């Protein structure tokens, strides 16, 4: 169930003229209705002249970010959690796990905003 919700397509509600916050609001609506929390420590990001650039894409309910415009490319990569939304980094300095040791799932899509519907650039559709 976690993976199914993490794979939801919130980009369908995100087109030209929408505020970026619609991404997080859509993810929040579906995840919380199913009883999951959303990790706030990791976010999506813009892809432009450098990787992991602006804008920051928050996967939880918020009112932040710019208005979506054609040509914007960014990732949507929520981490949905069975328990609390706190994460911890293991001693390898890389691996992130749920602080309460409950299960979590992440799925990532790269999206481009077009004049019509947003397009998924990721190979896993």
Secondary structure, DSSP 8 states (H G I E B T S, - for coil): -HHHHHT--GGGG--TTSBTHHHHHHHHHHHHHTT-EE-SSS-EEE-SSSTTEEEEE--SS---S-B--TT-EEEE--EEESS-S-EEE-TTSS-EEETT---EEE--EEEE--SSS-EE-SS--
